Amino acid sequence: MEKFVALRQIEGKDYRSQTRNLRRFDCFLVRKKWKGRWLPRNVIDDYSLSQAHVAPSARRTEMSVVRQFCLYLSLFEPRCYVPDGVWAGDPSILRIPFVFTKSQICNLLAGARELPPWPYSLRPHMYQTLFGLLYTTGIRIGEALALNVDDIDLQSQRLLIRKGKFGKARWVPFSASTACRLEDYLKRRQRDAPSSADAPLFISWKSERLAHRTADNNFWLVMRAAASPNKAVPVLRFTACATPLPAIAF
């Protein structure tokens, strides 16, 4: 399994999420006390059944990675079972994305502004900027957290995603109101936590790059305070994609 992951990484692929999936599969094999050099069908079927509680889309992703690993093993041991590509139940059962209303977005951004300024004073301004940026641009939370200060081009009103989906870079335009908000945030950030241009745009109280889990926790805090549905940060991207022109100035 380690050799398979290493091969994928040599190919230049960011295989971190798939590696986590394989680790869960490996833990399953350890619990099953499987020590064979190849995988028969009953082992794969048992693992698929053990994932029955997982959402259909996540389960398809999980089994897709297992299938890739089985294909790799079959090169060395033809007896290894390779599952087909249709796993994880009925593909027609899709999770309907949650889309914010305009008033809910306004409440969310106002709630972010009211976050206590501890453990550092930049906190409320940072989360209001982060959540507003996700809504107005539609970028992914991982892409936003990976931004550096010099990835923001205020003059051209665009930002640079250096490593998006499939490792591709792209420019993302933003509105004049977003540019004003980013300019204000950058001034506050430089005043409260001076740093170089290649430093993270969104930071923790230790001046380190903001972690995904920390952003999620603060998003939930704001959502609960605003009595909004308990959703995760990616719903802001769904809302941006579903709204032709997000026209809320934050």
Backbone as numpy.savetxt, mean C-alpha at the origin, in Angstrom:
# Nx Ny Nz CAx CAy CAz Cx Cy Cz
12.93 -22.79 -1.54 12.10 -21.60 -1.54 12.97 -20.33 -1.54
14.05 -20.35 -0.76 14.96 -19.21 -0.72 15.60 -18.98 -2.08
15.95 -20.06 -2.78 16.56 -19.94 -4.11 15.55 -19.36 -5.10
14.29 -19.74 -4.97 13.25 -19.23 -5.86 13.08 -17.72 -5.66
13.01 -17.27 -4.40 12.88 -15.85 -4.09 14.09 -15.08 -4.60
15.28 -15.64 -4.39 16.50 -14.98 -4.85 16.51 -14.82 -6.37
16.00 -15.84 -7.07 15.93 -15.78 -8.53 15.02 -14.65 -8.97
13.88 -14.52 -8.32 12.94 -13.45 -8.66 13.55 -12.08 -8.42
14.28 -11.95 -7.34 14.89 -10.67 -7.01 16.02 -10.32 -7.96
16.75 -11.34 -8.43 17.81 -11.11 -9.42 17.21 -10.56 -10.71
15.98 -10.98 -11.01 15.31 -10.50 -12.22 14.89 -9.04 -12.10
15.12 -8.45 -10.92 14.80 -7.04 -10.72 13.40 -6.78 -10.19
12.74 -7.81 -9.71 11.37 -7.67 -9.22 11.37 -7.38 -7.72
10.45 -6.50 -7.32 10.25 -6.24 -5.90 9.35 -7.35 -5.37
9.94 -8.36 -4.77 9.21 -9.58 -4.42 8.88 -9.66 -2.94
8.77 -8.48 -2.27 8.57 -8.49 -0.83 7.20 -9.05 -0.42
6.14 -8.58 -1.07 4.80 -9.07 -0.69 4.66 -10.54 -1.03
5.20 -10.96 -2.18 5.14 -12.38 -2.56 5.95 -13.24 -1.59
7.05 -12.68 -1.09 7.87 -13.41 -0.11 7.08 -13.64 1.17
6.30 -12.64 1.58 5.46 -12.83 2.77 4.43 -13.93 2.55
3.88 -13.99 1.33 2.93 -15.06 1.01 3.60 -16.43 1.11
4.81 -16.52 0.58 5.53 -17.79 0.62 5.91 -18.18 2.04
6.18 -17.21 2.89 6.48 -17.52 4.28 5.28 -18.14 4.98
4.08 -17.63 4.65 2.87 -18.24 5.23 2.70 -19.67 4.73
3.00 -19.88 3.45 2.93 -21.24 2.90 3.96 -22.14 3.58
5.16 -21.60 3.81 6.21 -22.37 4.48 5.79 -22.73 5.90
5.16 -21.79 6.61 4.68 -22.09 7.98 3.63 -23.19 7.95
2.79 -23.17 6.91 1.78 -24.23 6.76 2.46 -25.59 6.58
3.50 -25.64 5.75 4.22 -26.89 5.53 4.90 -27.38 6.81
5.40 -26.44 7.61 6.03 -26.81 8.88 4.99 -27.40 9.83
3.83 -26.76 9.92 2.76 -27.28 10.79 2.31 -28.66 10.32
2.31 -28.86 9.01 1.89 -30.14 8.44 3.00 -31.18 8.53
4.21 -30.73 8.93 5.39 -31.59 9.05 5.73 -32.25 7.71
5.57 -31.44 6.65 5.88 -31.94 5.32 7.37 -31.83 5.06
8.01 -32.91 4.69 9.45 -32.91 4.45 9.82 -33.44 3.07
8.82 -33.58 2.21 9.10 -34.08 0.87 9.84 -33.08 0.01
10.46 -33.55 -1.06 11.22 -32.68 -1.97 10.34 -32.12 -3.08
9.11 -32.59 -3.17 8.16 -32.06 -4.14 6.78 -32.02 -3.51
5.87 -31.27 -4.11 4.55 -31.02 -3.51 3.46 -31.76 -4.29
2.75 -32.66 -3.63 1.63 -33.35 -4.29 0.36 -32.49 -4.24
-0.64 -32.94 -4.94 -1.86 -32.15 -5.04 -2.57 -32.00 -3.70
-2.56 -33.05 -2.87 -3.31 -32.97 -1.62 -2.75 -31.88 -0.69
-1.45 -31.65 -0.75 -0.85 -30.59 0.09 -1.31 -29.22 -0.38
-1.32 -29.01 -1.70 -1.77 -27.73 -2.25 -3.25 -27.52 -1.96
-4.05 -28.60 -2.11 -5.49 -28.50 -1.83 -5.73 -28.15 -0.36
-4.99 -28.78 0.53 -5.13 -28.50 1.96 -4.78 -27.05 2.28
-3.74 -26.54 1.63 -3.36 -25.15 1.88 -4.43 -24.19 1.37
-4.98 -24.51 0.20 -6.04 -23.66 -0.34 -7.25 -23.63 0.60
-7.60 -24.78 1.15 -8.73 -24.84 2.09 -8.42 -24.06 3.37
-7.15 -24.06 3.78 -6.78 -23.33 5.00 -6.89 -21.83 4.82
-6.97 -21.37 3.57 -7.10 -19.94 3.27 -8.54 -19.54 2.96
-9.48 -20.40 3.32 -10.88 -20.13 2.99 -11.42 -18.87 3.67
-10.82 -18.48 4.79 -11.28 -17.30 5.51 -10.79 -15.99 4.89
-9.85 -16.09 3.94 -9.26 -14.90 3.32 -10.17 -14.39 2.22
-10.17 -13.08 2.00 -10.98 -12.48 0.95 -10.61 -13.09 -0.41
-11.59 -13.27 -1.31 -11.32 -13.94 -2.59 -10.15 -13.34 -3.38
-10.07 -12.01 -3.45 -8.98 -11.40 -4.23 -7.63 -11.69 -3.60
-7.56 -11.62 -2.27 -6.29 -11.90 -1.58 -5.93 -13.37 -1.72
-6.93 -14.22 -1.70 -6.68 -15.66 -1.82 -6.16 -16.01 -3.22
-6.70 -15.34 -4.23 -6.20 -15.57 -5.59 -4.73 -15.15 -5.69
-4.40 -14.02 -5.07 -3.01 -13.55 -5.08 -2.10 -14.55 -4.37
-2.57 -15.03 -3.22 -1.80 -15.99 -2.43 -1.52 -17.26 -3.23
-2.56 -17.79 -3.85 -2.40 -19.04 -4.59 -1.61 -18.84 -5.89
-1.65 -17.63 -6.43 -0.87 -17.36 -7.63 0.63 -17.45 -7.33
1.03 -16.95 -6.16 2.44 -17.03 -5.78 2.84 -18.49 -5.53
1.96 -19.25 -4.89 2.23 -20.67 -4.64 2.36 -21.40 -5.98
1.52 -21.03 -6.93 1.59 -21.67 -8.26 2.93 -21.37 -8.93
3.41 -20.12 -8.83 4.71 -19.78 -9.40 5.83 -20.61 -8.77
5.73 -20.81 -7.47 6.73 -21.61 -6.78 6.68 -23.08 -7.24
5.45 -23.59 -7.43 5.30 -24.97 -7.90 5.84 -25.14 -9.32
5.64 -24.14 -10.15 6.20 -24.19 -11.51 7.72 -24.26 -11.45
8.31 -23.51 -10.54 9.75 -23.53 -10.35 10.22 -24.92 -9.91
9.51 -25.51 -8.93 9.89 -26.85 -8.44 9.74 -27.90 -9.53
8.73 -27.74 -10.40 8.48 -28.75 -11.43 9.61 -28.82 -12.46
10.44 -27.77 -12.52 11.59 -27.81 -13.42 12.60 -28.85 -12.97
12.63 -29.12 -11.66 13.60 -30.06 -11.09 12.95 -31.40 -10.73
11.63 -31.38 -10.47 10.91 -32.59 -10.10 9.56 -32.58 -10.81
9.47 -33.29 -11.96 8.23 -33.27 -12.76 7.00 -33.76 -12.01
7.19 -34.51 -10.93 6.04 -35.00 -10.17 5.37 -33.91 -9.35
6.02 -32.77 -9.20 5.44 -31.68 -8.41 4.13 -31.21 -9.04
3.11 -31.10 -8.23 1.80 -30.66 -8.73 1.81 -29.15 -8.95
1.31 -28.73 -10.11 1.19 -27.30 -10.42 -0.30 -26.96 -10.54
-0.84 -26.19 -9.59 -2.27 -25.86 -9.67 -2.56 -24.96 -10.86
-3.80 -25.00 -11.33 -4.14 -24.12 -12.45 -4.34 -22.70 -11.92
-4.64 -21.80 -12.83 -4.73 -20.39 -12.43 -6.05 -19.99 -11.82
-7.03 -20.88 -11.75 -8.34 -20.52 -11.21 -8.47 -21.11 -9.81
-8.05 -20.31 -8.83 -8.15 -20.72 -7.44 -8.74 -19.57 -6.64
-9.24 -19.83 -5.49 -9.76 -18.80 -4.58 -11.22 -18.51 -4.78
-11.95 -19.49 -5.29 -13.39 -19.33 -5.28 -13.93 -18.56 -6.47
-15.14 -18.06 -6.30 -15.87 -17.40 -7.37 -15.28 -16.02 -7.65
-14.69 -15.82 -8.83 -14.10 -14.51 -9.13 -15.14 -13.40 -9.29
-16.42 -13.80 -9.42 -17.47 -12.79 -9.58 -17.82 -12.12 -8.26
-17.35 -12.70 -7.12 -17.62 -12.11 -5.82 -16.57 -11.04 -5.56
-16.88 -9.82 -5.87 -15.94 -8.73 -5.74 -16.32 -7.81 -4.58
-15.31 -7.25 -3.94 -15.54 -6.31 -2.87 -15.80 -4.93 -3.46
-16.97 -4.37 -3.16 -17.32 -3.06 -3.69 -16.53 -1.99 -2.95
-15.75 -1.17 -3.68 -14.94 -0.15 -3.00 -15.81 0.93 -2.37
-15.35 1.44 -1.24 -16.05 2.52 -0.56 -15.62 3.86 -1.17
-16.57 4.71 -1.47 -16.27 6.02 -2.06 -16.78 7.11 -1.12
-15.89 8.00 -0.71 -16.27 9.10 0.17 -17.18 10.10 -0.54
-18.09 10.70 0.23 -18.83 11.85 -0.27 -17.97 13.10 -0.05
-18.37 14.20 -0.63 -17.61 15.44 -0.48 -17.59 15.89 0.98
-18.71 15.75 1.66 -18.76 16.17 3.07 -17.88 15.27 3.94
-17.83 13.98 3.63 -16.98 13.07 4.40 -15.50 13.40 4.21
-15.12 13.76 2.99 -13.73 14.15 2.74 -13.39 15.41 3.53
-14.31 16.38 3.52 -14.08 17.63 4.27 -13.94 17.34 5.75
-14.78 16.45 6.28 -14.70 16.09 7.70 -13.39 15.37 8.01
-12.95 14.53 7.08 -11.71 13.80 7.27 -10.51 14.75 7.35
-10.45 15.69 6.42 -9.32 16.61 6.40 -9.36 17.56 7.61
-10.58 17.95 8.00 -10.71 18.80 9.19 -10.29 18.02 10.44
-10.65 16.74 10.48 -10.26 15.90 11.61 -8.77 15.70 11.70
-8.11 15.56 10.54 -6.65 15.41 10.53 -5.98 16.67 11.08
-6.57 17.82 10.76 -6.01 19.09 11.25 -6.14 19.21 12.77
-7.10 18.48 13.36 -7.35 18.55 14.80 -6.58 17.49 15.59
-5.76 16.69 14.92 -4.95 15.70 15.64 -4.04 16.42 16.64
-3.84 15.86 17.83 -2.95 16.50 18.82 -1.54 16.65 18.26
-0.91 17.79 18.49 0.46 18.01 17.98 1.53 17.33 18.81
1.31 16.09 19.14 2.30 15.31 19.85 2.32 13.90 19.25
3.41 13.22 19.24 4.68 13.57 19.89 5.49 14.63 19.16
4.98 15.23 18.07 5.70 16.30 17.41 4.69 17.24 16.74
5.07 18.53 16.65 4.13 19.57 16.23 3.71 19.45 14.76
4.51 18.76 13.95 4.21 18.63 12.52 3.06 17.66 12.25
2.72 16.86 13.23 1.77 15.76 13.02 0.45 16.17 12.36
-0.33 17.11 12.89 -1.63 17.42 12.25 -1.47 17.96 10.83
-0.46 18.79 10.60 -0.25 19.35 9.27 0.17 18.26 8.28
0.98 17.33 8.76 1.46 16.26 7.89 0.32 15.36 7.46
-0.53 14.94 8.40 -1.60 14.02 8.02 -2.67 14.69 7.18
-2.94 15.95 7.43 -3.88 16.66 6.57 -3.33 16.73 5.15
-2.03 16.99 5.03 -1.40 17.05 3.71 -1.38 15.67 3.05
-1.02 14.64 3.81 -0.95 13.28 3.27 -2.31 12.81 2.77
-3.34 12.93 3.60 -4.67 12.46 3.21 -5.22 13.28 2.05
-4.97 14.59 2.07 -5.43 15.42 0.96 -4.72 15.09 -0.34
-3.43 14.78 -0.24 -2.67 14.42 -1.43 -3.16 13.10 -2.04
-3.47 12.14 -1.19 -3.99 10.86 -1.67 -5.32 11.06 -2.40
-6.15 11.93 -1.84 -7.47 12.16 -2.45 -7.38 12.93 -3.76
-6.55 13.98 -3.80 -6.52 14.84 -4.98 -5.70 14.28 -6.13
-4.78 13.36 -5.84 -3.93 12.81 -6.92 -4.24 11.36 -7.26
-4.80 10.61 -6.31 -5.09 9.20 -6.56 -3.89 8.29 -6.49
-2.77 8.79 -5.95 -1.59 7.92 -5.82 -1.80 6.93 -4.70
-1.04 5.86 -4.69 -1.14 4.83 -3.67 -0.46 5.30 -2.39
-0.89 4.75 -1.25 -0.31 5.15 0.03 1.18 4.82 0.07
1.58 3.68 -0.48 3.00 3.32 -0.51 3.81 4.29 -1.35
3.21 4.78 -2.45 3.89 5.76 -3.30 4.04 7.09 -2.58
3.01 7.48 -1.84 3.06 8.75 -1.10 4.12 8.70 -0.01
4.19 7.58 0.71 5.15 7.47 1.81 6.59 7.35 1.29
6.75 6.97 0.03 8.09 6.84 -0.56 8.60 8.16 -1.14
7.75 9.20 -1.15 8.15 10.49 -1.71 9.26 11.14 -0.88
10.19 11.77 -1.57 11.20 12.61 -0.93 10.86 14.07 -1.17
11.50 14.94 -0.44 11.23 16.38 -0.56 11.44 16.85 -1.99
12.53 16.40 -2.63 12.83 16.88 -3.97 12.01 16.20 -5.07
11.08 15.33 -4.69 10.16 14.75 -5.67 8.98 15.67 -5.95
8.85 16.74 -5.18 7.76 17.69 -5.35 8.25 18.87 -6.18
7.62 19.09 -7.33 7.95 20.20 -8.21 6.78 21.19 -8.15
6.90 22.18 -7.26 5.81 23.15 -7.07 5.62 24.04 -8.29
6.70 24.38 -8.94 6.61 25.28 -10.09 5.83 24.64 -11.24
6.09 23.38 -11.50 5.38 22.67 -12.57 4.12 21.99 -12.09
3.87 22.05 -10.78 2.70 21.42 -10.16 2.60 19.94 -10.53
3.64 19.22 -10.15 3.66 17.78 -10.38 4.60 17.14 -9.36
4.43 15.84 -9.15 5.31 15.10 -8.25 5.81 13.85 -8.97
6.96 13.39 -8.54 7.61 12.24 -9.20 7.45 10.98 -8.35
6.79 9.99 -8.93 6.74 8.65 -8.33 7.91 7.87 -8.92
8.92 7.62 -8.11 10.14 6.99 -8.63 9.96 5.50 -8.88
9.13 4.86 -8.06 8.96 3.42 -8.21 7.52 3.05 -7.92
6.69 3.11 -8.96 5.28 2.78 -8.81 5.03 1.31 -9.06
3.82 1.00 -9.49 3.47 -0.40 -9.76 4.35 -0.95 -10.87
4.83 -2.18 -10.68 5.74 -2.85 -11.61 7.07 -2.10 -11.73
7.39 -1.28 -10.72 8.67 -0.59 -10.68 8.80 0.58 -11.64
7.69 1.04 -12.22 7.73 2.11 -13.21 7.68 3.49 -12.54
8.43 4.43 -13.12 8.41 5.81 -12.64 7.41 6.62 -13.46
6.82 7.66 -12.85 5.88 8.51 -13.58 5.75 9.86 -12.88
5.31 10.85 -13.63 4.99 12.15 -13.08 3.48 12.22 -12.84
3.08 12.81 -11.72 1.66 12.96 -11.38 1.37 14.44 -11.18
0.46 15.03 -11.97 0.14 16.45 -11.80 -0.77 16.67 -10.58
-0.74 17.87 -10.05 -1.68 18.22 -8.97 -2.17 19.65 -9.17
-3.24 19.99 -8.49 -3.92 21.26 -8.69 -3.18 22.41 -8.00
-3.63 23.64 -8.29 -3.03 24.82 -7.68 -3.25 24.84 -6.17
-4.45 24.41 -5.74 -4.73 24.39 -4.30 -3.85 23.37 -3.58
-3.61 22.23 -4.24 -2.73 21.22 -3.67 -1.30 21.76 -3.59
-0.89 22.51 -4.63 0.45 23.11 -4.62 0.61 24.07 -3.45
-0.42 24.86 -3.17 -0.36 25.80 -2.03 -0.23 25.05 -0.72
-1.00 23.97 -0.60 -0.96 23.19 0.64 0.42 22.52 0.80
0.95 21.98 -0.26 2.27 21.35 -0.20 3.37 22.37 0.12
3.24 23.56 -0.46 4.24 24.60 -0.17 4.22 24.98 1.31
3.01 25.11 1.87 2.89 25.43 3.30 3.46 24.31 4.16
3.16 23.07 3.77 3.66 21.93 4.55 5.19 21.85 4.48
5.76 22.08 3.30 7.22 22.01 3.15 7.92 23.07 4.00
7.31 24.25 4.10 7.89 25.30 4.94 7.87 24.88 6.41
6.74 24.33 6.85 6.62 23.85 8.23 7.60 22.70 8.48
7.68 21.80 7.52 8.55 20.63 7.70 10.01 21.06 7.82
10.44 22.00 6.97 11.81 22.46 7.01 12.11 23.22 8.30
11.11 23.93 8.80 11.28 24.68 10.05 11.36 23.75 11.26
10.49 22.74 11.27 10.43 21.84 12.44 11.44 20.70 12.37
11.78 20.27 11.15 12.73 19.15 11.00 13.61 19.41 9.79
14.57 20.35 9.89 15.45 20.68 8.76 16.15 19.43 8.22
16.21 19.34 6.90 16.82 18.15 6.29 17.22 18.47 4.86
17.87 17.52 4.22 18.30 17.69 2.83 17.15 17.43 1.87
17.38 17.75 0.60 16.33 17.60 -0.40 15.94 16.14 -0.65
16.86 15.21 -0.38 16.56 13.79 -0.63 16.00 13.10 0.62
15.58 13.88 1.61 14.99 13.32 2.83 13.51 12.97 2.59
12.93 12.07 3.39 11.52 11.71 3.22 10.59 12.91 3.36
9.55 12.94 2.56 8.57 14.03 2.64 7.73 13.92 3.90
7.26 12.72 4.19 6.43 12.48 5.37 7.25 11.70 6.40
7.34 12.24 7.61 8.27 11.70 8.60 7.58 11.40 9.93
8.23 10.54 10.70 7.79 10.23 12.06 8.40 11.23 13.03
8.09 11.08 14.30 8.64 12.01 15.30 10.15 11.85 15.45
10.68 10.73 14.93 12.13 10.52 14.94 12.79 11.04 13.66
12.01 11.74 12.83 12.49 12.27 11.54 12.85 11.16 10.57
12.26 9.97 10.77 12.44 8.86 9.84 11.24 8.79 8.91
11.37 8.04 7.82 10.26 7.91 6.87 9.03 7.33 7.58
7.89 7.93 7.35 6.66 7.50 8.00 6.30 6.08 7.57
5.98 5.24 8.55 5.64 3.84 8.27 4.19 3.71 7.85
3.91 2.72 7.01 2.56 2.46 6.52 1.60 2.23 7.69
2.02 1.44 8.66 1.13 1.13 9.78 0.81 2.37 10.60
1.78 3.25 10.78 1.54 4.48 11.53 0.53 5.36 10.81
0.66 5.46 9.49 -0.30 6.24 8.70 -1.69 5.64 8.81
-1.78 4.31 8.74 -3.08 3.63 8.88 -3.71 3.92 10.24
-2.92 3.82 11.31 -3.44 4.04 12.66 -4.00 5.45 12.82
-3.30 6.43 12.29 -3.77 7.81 12.39 -4.99 8.05 11.52
-5.07 7.37 10.38 -6.25 7.47 9.53 -7.47 6.94 10.27
-7.31 5.79 10.96 -8.43 5.23 11.72 -8.84 6.14 12.87
-7.87 6.78 13.51 -8.18 7.72 14.58 -9.06 8.85 14.07
-8.70 9.39 12.93 -9.47 10.50 12.35 -10.84 10.02 11.90
-10.91 8.83 11.31 -12.19 8.29 10.86 -13.14 8.08 12.03
-12.62 7.54 13.14 -13.48 7.32 14.31 -13.95 8.64 14.90
-13.05 9.62 14.96 -13.42 10.92 15.51 -14.49 11.60 14.67
-14.47 11.34 13.35 -15.45 11.95 12.45 -16.70 11.08 12.30
-16.76 9.97 13.07 -17.89 9.04 13.00 -18.11 8.53 11.57
-17.00 8.31 10.86 -17.07 7.80 9.49 -16.89 6.28 9.50
-17.26 5.59 8.42 -17.07 4.14 8.36 -15.62 3.75 8.60
-15.42 2.61 9.25 -14.07 2.16 9.58 -13.41 1.55 8.35
-12.68 2.38 7.63 -12.02 1.95 6.40 -10.52 2.20 6.51
-9.76 1.66 5.55 -8.31 1.84 5.53 -7.93 2.93 4.54
-6.67 3.37 4.60 -6.20 4.48 3.78 -6.46 4.31 2.29
-6.34 3.09 1.70 -6.53 2.96 0.25 -7.89 3.43 -0.27
-8.90 3.59 0.61 -10.20 4.04 0.11 -10.10 5.44 -0.47
-9.10 6.22 -0.04 -8.92 7.55 -0.62 -8.56 7.45 -2.10
-7.80 6.43 -2.46 -7.47 6.22 -3.87 -8.71 5.82 -4.66
-9.56 4.95 -4.07 -10.79 4.56 -4.74 -11.65 5.79 -5.02
-11.74 6.68 -4.01 -12.55 7.88 -4.15 -12.00 8.78 -5.25
-10.68 8.95 -5.28 -10.05 9.79 -6.30 -10.30 9.23 -7.69
-10.24 7.91 -7.82 -10.45 7.29 -9.13 -11.91 7.38 -9.57
-12.82 7.42 -8.60 -14.24 7.46 -8.90 -14.77 8.89 -9.08
-13.93 9.90 -8.75 -14.34 11.28 -8.85 -13.56 11.93 -9.97
-14.24 12.36 -11.05 -13.53 12.93 -12.20 -12.62 14.10 -11.85
-13.13 15.04 -11.05 -12.34 16.22 -10.68 -12.48 16.49 -9.20
-11.60 15.90 -8.36 -11.65 16.18 -6.93 -11.41 17.66 -6.68
-12.46 18.41 -6.37 -12.35 19.87 -6.31 -12.41 20.42 -4.91
-11.86 19.68 -3.96 -11.85 20.15 -2.58 -10.48 20.75 -2.30
-10.45 22.02 -1.96 -9.19 22.67 -1.62 -8.89 22.40 -0.16
-7.74 21.79 0.08 -7.41 21.47 1.47 -6.20 22.26 1.90
